[in-house]
Amino acid sequence: MDPLDKVVAAYRVTAQYPELISARITNCSKASVNVHSVWIQKVLERQSVTKFRQTVFSDYKTYTLTSPPTDITNELMSTHSKSNKYFCVIRELESGNKIKHYLEVWADCSLIKNYDLSALDVHGKIYADTEFGTLEWSPDETKIVYIAEKKVQNSEPFYKQKPKAPADGVDNNDTVPGKEYDWSQDWGEQLVGKITPVLVVCNIKTDTIDVLPNIPNDVNPATATWTPDGKGVVAIGHKITPRKLGLIYCVNSPSIVFSLTLDGQYDVLSSNSEQLCVRYPRFNLNGTKLVWLERLAGGPHNSCFKMISFNWSTKEIVTVVGFDNQILHNTAVDQNENLPFYGLYDLLHHSNILPRNCWLNDNKTLVLSTPQGGSIHTFAINTESKVISYLPITKPFQESVCVIDVCNDVLVCYKSSLNKPGQLFAIKLLSTSEAYDFTNISIHEISPSHSLPNCDNFVVEHGHTLYNKPTTIFYGPKNNNCPLIIWPHGGPHLSSLDSFRADIAFFVQLGFAVLFINYRGSTGLGKDYVESLISKIGDYDVKDIYNALQSNPLWSNRKLVLFGGSHGGFLVTHLSGQYPSVFKAVCALNPVTDLITMFGSTDIPEWTITEAGYNFSEVDSLANSKDILMKLADCSPCKNVHKVQAPTLLLLGEKDLRVPTSQGLAYYHLLKKNGVIARVLMYNDCHPLSTVTADMDSLINAALWFIKYLNSDFEK
């Protein structure tokens, strides 16, 4: 087969698997469970993504899809009321040259309410992203809370001809002159245009839509939930002073947990004694207890979280899970081995660490999923005894398991591995009158199983290389001679996991093997491990990758290439400069290459300062900071660009606010100046290059780039 045809065929195969967006148990008993799930899937013929809903019925022995999948691509969000009597949808539709939003309420197999939110003009666009997006029914099922952009007063030029004033002399025009070019800061990468979110309540009994008052101007609300009595909401409040910093992938921004009644009483619930970052407020089933995750604001973009419990009656705050001295129960992997617990970390790319519904029926135990040493494990946490129990849904470090929803002691989980696309399971937890038996659970498929072609010929192997921690993952053909892609993750405070990824599967289908290294700074291996990289980027992370590679001759003796994005791009450009004779080719996706220019152009300028080991709040400008300038220059891949030999492909997004294209283009010009083979592909996309068009073109070009320079010698 022609190489191009082979590459395109491999992409088509690995792009066909749907990816879960959400799942909710709509009916649950000891005998059966109904699950309503939403998925997305690439449609190559349309160069777009389709979103669809399907409902499954299971008797815990077999399952049945109760209806064909339904395309819901124009739905922004949807949610059931607690009793499932009502179903609410926020829909986005094109009308002429405008985008309009509608709020629909369905009941008794019909549409009973339909609000044209654009025409009512109470607020701006609806927020449906993972950082702010909210859509939730009140306990009495009469109201719906969501988040939208604050209504902005219209503006016009200072001079504009107008019709004569009305005969009655009353001018209802609220347009103000000379304000149309005022700039306002939004929340950055992938949150463009989201400037001032407001909490909105739709009352379906009175047909009113109101913005809740009295939130301070320096607080932006996010991810709200109703209070147990339905008289108000609890939400996260992002602090916007002294400036907004990009939120996507960054769980370190200063924030609070606050409550707000419908009549405007505002109270801060989280501690004000220090600057904190808080996430995921969740009430238990009887409304007596509220939990959230908490860490110090600033510092690494992602790190270990505490779990906080707040007594709704007494307002007492207790730490349930801290950073150290964790107690882990029921963790036997075999008779002679216990599973370590490395703390709580956000999932970011996968789902929320705390699902919307996460509580078991005892009202004191919740379930969650968190990265642990290169895999995602699921735990039950008793918020009173503080006992943490591992749920043996799969053998550790064989598959990643994320809990998505909980109802009546039944869990819906999403399970996948690098070698197996995702699948939904229903998990029944068994209990006595006194306690749950987390060692005795029943596991039942509730969605179709998918397998990669020739999957039996591939292996997934976790390895221990740093401090006896699981820090490497090898995935590829059992053949020891195939080329190896070194693929460092971004962040740097994220982690490579053994869950399914279509882009990785694509390269393995082509005959490559892939090596992941969770270098120092990665999450899922302890708070100290995360923070050990601060001030050492471009040094410890690069050495960890190279030393892990050299630790195994079965890896280091192959033909080696590099692929990485963002901080992963930072690392592959560092590796090709520090070890120029080792790697045959490089693909860098939106790479950080120059920390000095990055500081003034990214939506996260504090990242460069923090990672270099300084306090961002104390740095006003680099102009008078010689030591910082020297440190940033010393950390940058551009420092060693004159040593690079490997042909380098740069994949850039022209809408990228996180790592602006100037980073990649400057590096490209330096490569060309030094006679290195280099190419730039520029996409109409943002940081992750996740549109179908950009994803397909960039991955296929990357594969062809590797094939070309692995199959022939080259000269500078």
N, C-alpha and C positions, 0 to 999 in steps of 0.2 A: 504494500500500500504506500502511496505517496506520503511523505512525512506530514505535509500540511493536512491531507485528508485524515490521517491518523490522529493528529492533534485536535482537529475540529470534532471528529467522532467522539474522542474522549471527553471533550467539554460538553457535548450534547448529553452524554450518558450521565455525567455527574451533576449537571444542572437540572435534571428531571425530578429530583426528590423535593417534596414540599418541606417547609420549615414551620414549626409551630409558633404562633403568635400568642395565643391564650387558650385556656380551657377552663370550663366551669361545670361543676356537678349540679344538674338541675333537678335531680330526683335521686334519692338514695335510701335504701333499706338493707336489711340483712340478706335479702334474697336477690336484689338487683340494683343496678346503678345506671342512670342516664347521664351522658357527658356531652356538652355542647362545646365544640372547639373551632378555632379560627386558624387558618394556615395561609402562608404565601408560597407562591411558586413562580419561577422564571418561565416566561413564554417567549422563546427565542424568535419565533416567527413574527411576533409583534414588538420585539425588543422592549418588553415591559414586564412588570410583575403583576400577577393576578392574586387577589385575596379571596378566599372562599371559606364558607362555613359548612360544617357537617355535624350531625348528631348521631350518637351511637347508644344502643341499649345493650347491656351485658347482664347475664345472670351469674357472673363469676365463673362460668364454665366456657361459654362461647360469647361472641358479640355479633351484633347486627347493625349495619348502618341503616337508620330508620328512613332516610331519604337521600337522594343523590346530592352531592356537594352543590352548594348554591354560591354563585359569584356575588361577592359583596365589596368589590373594589372601590365603589364610591362611598362606602361607610368609613367615617373617621373613627368612631367608637360606638360601642353598644353595651348594654348591661341589662340584666334581669333584676326585678325587684325581689325582695327577700322571699316572698311566697311564690314567686314565679308567675303571679297574676299579670304583671305588666312587663313589657319589654321596651326599652328606650334605645333609639338610634340617633346619632348625629350624622347627618348625611351631607356630603359635599357634591354639588352639581354645577355644571357650566350652564350659564344663561346668557347667551350672546357672547360678549367679550368679558363677562364678569363671572366670578366664582361665588356661588350662593350657598349658605349653610341652612339646614333645616333640622329641627328637633322633632322627632316622631315618637309617638307613644302608641304601642300596639297592645291590644287585649281582646280576648274572645275571638281570635282569628280575624281581627280587622284593625284598621288604623283608626284610633279614636281621637287622637290629637296630632296636629301638624302645625308647628310654629315656624314661620319664615323669619329666622333670626336676622338675616340681612335686611329685610324690610322693616322689622321692628326697631333696628338701629339703637339697641340699648348698649351694645359693646362692639368691639372689633372681632377679628377672627378667633375661632375656637382653638385652644391648645389641645393637641392630641398626641404630643410627643411623650417619651418615657420620663422626662424630667418633671414636667408640670401637669401633664394630662390627667384629668379627673372626670369621671362620670359615675355618680352613685346616687341610689335611691335613699330617701329618708326612711327610718324604721316604720312610719305609718303609711308609706307608699303614696304620699301626696305630693312630694317635692323631689326635685333632682338638682344636685349641685354639680357644677362644672367650672372650668377656668377658661377665661377668654382675655383677649387684649382689651385694655381700657379704651373707651371711645375717645377719639382725638377730634378736637374742634377743627372744622374745615378752614382752609386758608386760601388766599388769592393774592395776585400781585397788588402792589400799592395803588396802581392806577388800572382801572378796568371799567369800561363803559357798562352801565347798568340801566335797566328799565326804570321808568319813572316810579316814584314812591306810590304806594296804594292811596286811593282816595281818602281812606279813613286815617291816613298818616301813620299806621302801625306797620313797622317793618319786622317781620319774623325771621329775617335772615340772620343766622348766628355765625356767619363766616367772618373771620378776622383777617385783616390785610397783613402782608409781609412776613408770614410765618411758614411759608411752604418749604423753605430750605433749611429750617432748623434741624440740626442733627441730634439724635438721641441714641444712646448706646443700647444695643440689644445684648442678648446672652450668648452671642458668639457662634462658633462652628455648629452647623445644623440647627441652630435656633435663630436664624436670621429673621428680623422683623418682630421678634418677641421681646418687647421693651418693658411694658408695664402690665403684668397679669392681674386680673381681678377675679374674685370669687363671685359666681353668679348662681342664683337659685330660681328655678322654674317651678311654679306652683300650678299643678294641673287641675286643681279644684277652682282656683280663682282666675286661671289663665293669665297670671302675671309673671313677669321676668324682671328680677331686681338684682342690682349689684350690692353686695354686702358692704356696709360702711365701716369706718373707724380702724382700718388697717393702717399703721404708720407709713408715711411716705418712703421710709428707708427699708421697708420690708416688702418682698415680693412673694405672694402665696404660691404654694405648690402642693400636689398630691394630698388633697383634702379627704376627710372621712367624717361621717355624721357622729355626733355625740349620742350616747345611748338613749337619751330622752327625745332626740330629734329636734331640739330647740337651738341647735347650733352645730358648728363643725370644729374639728381639730385638723390643723394643717401644718406643713413645713413652711417656714418663712425664710427666704434667702435674703441676707443683708446686702444692700447694694452700695454701701460706702466702705472705703473711699472710691471704689470703682467696681464695675461688674467684670468678672473674669469668666471665661468660657466654662460651661457646666458639663458638656458632653464628655464622658470618660473621666471626669474630675470630681471625686467625692471628698473634697477637702474644703469647700467654700463655707464661710461663716453662715450659720443658720440656726434657727430656733424651732421649737415646737410651741404652737400657740393655739388657743381656743378662741372662738368668736361666735357669740350668740346671734340669732337672726335680728335682734333689735340693737346689735352693735356693741355688746360688752366684750372687750378684748383683754385677754390675759396670756402671759407667757408662762408655759408649763415647765420647760426645760431650765436647767440651771443657768443663772446669769453671772456666776462667780468667775467664769473664764470663757474665752471665745471657743465655741464648739461648732462642730459639723454634725448635724443630726439627719436621720433618714427613717422612712417607713413607719409612721405611727400606726399601731394596730390594736384595736379593742378586742378583749376576749368576748365570748359569746353572751355572757350575762352583763357585760358593761361595767364590771367592777374594777377592771385592770386595763391599763394602757401600756404597751411596750413600744420602744423605738431603739434604733442603733445610734451610737454616739462615739465620737472621737474628737481630739483636738483639731481645730481648724488650722489651715495652712499645712506646711510640710509636704510630704509626698502626696501625689494626687490620689493614691489609693493605699490604704493601710488597714491594720487590724481595728475592729470595732468592739466596743463594749455593748452589752445589751442592758437597757435600763427598763425597770418596771416602775410604773407610776400608779399609786392607789387612787382611784377616781374620787373616792369619798374623803380620805384623809389628806390627799395630796403628797403623801410620803413617797420619796424617790429611793429606790434600791437598785444596786448593781447586781444583775443576775449572772452575767458572764463578763469577766474582766479580761485583761490582756495576758495574765500569767496564772499559774497554779490551777489549770483547768482539771476538773475531775471528769473522767470519761468512763461510762459504764457500758456493759454488754458489748464489748468491742472485740471479742475473740475472733480472729481470722481463722486460726486453727487452735488446737489444744495448747500450743506453746507460744503463741504470739498475740500481742495486743496492738491495737491500732492507735497511733498517736493522734492527738488533736492539736491543730496548729492555730486555732482561733477563728474569728468570724470575718469574712471579707465579702465585699459586694461582688455580684456576678457580672454586672455591666452588660456584656454582649449577649447573655443568655436569657435571663429573666430576673425578677426581683428576688433577692435573698429571702425576703419575707413575703409570701403570697398575700393577696388581699384577704383571703380566708386561710388562716394558718393554725387555728386553735382546735384542740381536741375537746371532747365533750366534758372533760373534768374541769374545764375553765382555768386550769393552771399549767397545762402542758401545750407547747406549740411545736410545730415542725418547720424546718427550714433546710436549705441546701447552700453549701458554701465550698469554694475551692480549697482543696487539701492536697498539696504536694503534686500537682499536675493532673488531678482528677476532681470531680465534683461529687461530694458525699452528702448524704442526707441524715439529719439528726433530729431527735426529739429532745426538747429542753424543758425541764420542770422548773417553772419560774419561782417556786416556793422552796423546794429542796436544793435547787441549783444543780441538779444531776443532769448530765448530758449523756444521751444514749445514741449510739450509732444504729442506724436502721439497715439491716443486711439485705437490701433489695437486690444487690448484685455483689459479686466478689470484689473487694477493694482493688482499685487500680486495674480493673478490666473494662469498666464502662462508667460514664458519668451519669448521675441521676439527679434531676431537678424536680422538686415537688412544686406543682402548679396550682392545685386547689385542694381544699380539705372540707369534708362535710360528713358529720355523723360518724367520725372515726374511720372514714374511708379517704384515702389520698389518691389524687390523680398525679402521676409522675411521668416525666418525659425522659426516656433513657436512650443513650446513643454511645457509640464509640468511634474512633477514627476509622474503623473498618466496617461500621454499620450505621446507616442513616437512622434518624430519630423515630421513636415509636412511643405511643401512649400506653400506660399501664394503670390499672386500678389496684391499689394496695389496701387490703383489709388488716386493721390493727386489732388484735385480740386483747381483751382485758378481763380481769376478775373484778370483784366488788371493791378491791383495794388498790389495784395497780394495773398498768399495762404490761404485757409481756412482749417487749420489743425484739426478742429473739425468735418469736413465733409469729410470722406474718405470712399472709397469702398474696400471691402476685398473679395478676391476670391481664393478658393482652386485651386492649380495647381499640387498637388501630392496626392497619395492615403492617406486616413486617417487610422491609425492603433490604435487599442485599446488593452489594457492589459486584460487578462481574469479576470472577476469579478471586473472590475475597479469601478463599481458603489458601491461596498462594501468598498472602500478605501476613506480616506479623506486627504486633504492637508490643513494645518492650519498654518498661520503666526501669531507670537505673539510678543508682546513688553515687554522686560524685563529690558533693560539697557537704562537709560536716555530717556525713552519713544520712543526708536527706535525699528524698526522691526528686532529682533535679533534671533528669534527661528523659526524653521519650523518643524512641526510634520507631518509625513506621515505614514499612516498605516491603518489597518482594523478599522472599527467603533467599534469593540469589545474592551472594556476598559481593558480586562484582559490579552491580549496577551503580550509576552515578548517585551521589549523595548531595541533597540540598540542605545546607545549614540555614535554618529559618528562625532567627531570634524574634521574640514577640516585641510589641511596642510598649509604650508607657513612660518609663520603664517599669512602673509599678502595677503591672498586670501579670498574667501567667499564661504559659502554654498549657493547654488541657487536652485530655484524651477524648473529648467529645467530637462528634462528626463535623467536618468542615468540607464543603464541596471543593474549595480551591486546593486543599491538600490532596483530596481524593483524585482530583484531576491529574496532578503530577504523578501520583503513584500508579494510576492507570496507564500512564505513558511509559512506565518502567523505571522511574526515579524512586529513590528512598528519601525520606525526610527526617532530619534530626532537630528536635527542639531542646533547648537548654534553658531551664529556669535559673538564670544567673542571679547573683546577689542583687537585691532590689525587687525581686519578684514577690508577688503575693502568694498566700496559701502555705507559707513555711515559717510563720512567726513574725511578730512585730519587729524584733531586732534584725531579722533577715531583710525585711523591707528597708529599714532605715540605714543598713550598713553600706548602701551605695551612695548616700548623700555625700557630696563633695568628691566622689570618685568615678563619676560617669566618664566614659571614654577610656577607663583604666580597668577597674575591677570587672565590669561587665564584659569588656572585650577579652580580658585574660580568662575569665571563667568559661567563656564559649570556646576559646582556642584550647585551653587545657582539657576541657571535657572531650573535645574532639580527639585530642592526642592520647587520651587515656585508653582508647580502644583501637587497636590496629585494624580491626574489621571496619572501622569508620575512616580512620586517617589515611589508609592505603588506597582509598577509592579516588576517582575523579571527583573533585569538590567544586560546587558552585554556591552562590549566596543569594538569598531572597529575604527581604524585610521591608516593612513599612513604618513610617513615622520614626519612633525611637529604634525600631528594628532596622529602618533605613539608615539611621545614624550608626548603628552597629555594623551593618554589612559594609558601609563605606569606610568605617574605621578598620575593619578586618582586612579589607583589600589593600589599605594603605600600610597597616602595620605588619602584615604577612603577605607581601605582594606575590611571592612565588607559589603560594599554596593553592590559590583559587583560580579556576579557569574562566569564570564569567560571573557577573553581578547583575541583579535586578533590584533596584531600589524604588519603592513606592512612596512618594511624598516624603523624602528623607530630610531629617535635620542635618545640615552640613556645616553651619556657621552660627554658633550661639550668640555672637555679638550682634549680628544683624537680625537674628531671630527675636531678640529682646524687644526691638522696636516695631516688629511687624506682626507678631502673633496675637491671638486673643487670650493667650495665657502667658504674659511676660514674666509672671512670678515663677514659672517653671524653670526658666533658664537660671534665675538667681538662686532658687532653692536647691536645684540639683548641683550647682557649683559650690554649695555649702554656705551661702549667705542668707541673711534675713531680708526678705523682700520689702517689708514695711520700713526698713531703714535705708533703702536705696531709692533715691529720687531720680537719678540720672546716671548713666555710665560715663558722662563727660569728665567728671571729677573723681572717678573711681578706678585708678590705674591698676590696683591689685585685682579688682574684679575683672577688668578688661583682660588682663594677662591670663587669669584663670579660665575665662570663657574661651579665649583663643587656644589655650593649651588643651582644653577638652574637645575641641572641634575636629571633625574628620578632615576639614580643609588643611589642617596642619600637615598631614601626610599625603596630600593628593599628588605631590610630585613623585611619590614612590609607586603609585598604582600602575599595574600592568594589565589587569583583567579588563576585557571589554565590558562596558557598563551601560545598561539600559535604565533610563530614568522615566518613571511613570508618574505623571503630575496631574493634579486637578486644578483647573484655573479658578474654581470657586473656593478653594481650600483656605479657610481662615486660621486653621490650627498651625499648619506648616506651609506658609505661602510659597507660591511657585518660584519666587526669587531664590529660595534656598537651593532647589534643584538646578535652576538655570545657572546660578553662579558656579556651582560645582561642575556642571557640564562644560562651561567655558574654560575652567581650569584644566579639566581633563583634556580637552582639545588642544589647549596651549602646550600641554606636555606630551602630545602625540598619542594619547590613548584613544582607542576606538570607543565612541560613545554615541548614543542616540537618545532623543527625547520624544516621548509621546505625551501630548497634552489633551486632556479630556474636559468636557463641559460638565464638571462634577466637583464634589467637595472632598473632604479628607479621605474617607475610606474607599473611594472609587467603587461604590456599591450599585450604581445603576446597571441594568443589564448590558447596555451598550458598552460602558467602560469596563465592566467586569470581564465580559467575553473577550474584548479586543486586547486588554492588558494581559490577561492570563495566556491567551494563545500566543501573543507576541513574546511573552517571557519564555514560554516553552520552546518556541522556535529559536530564540536567542541562545538558550542553553544548548539545544541540539546542535546548532551551527558551530558553537565554539568548543563543544566537547568532541566533535567529530573531525576537527581539523586543527592543525597547529596554526598559530598566528604570530605576527610580528608587530611591534609597536609602529 
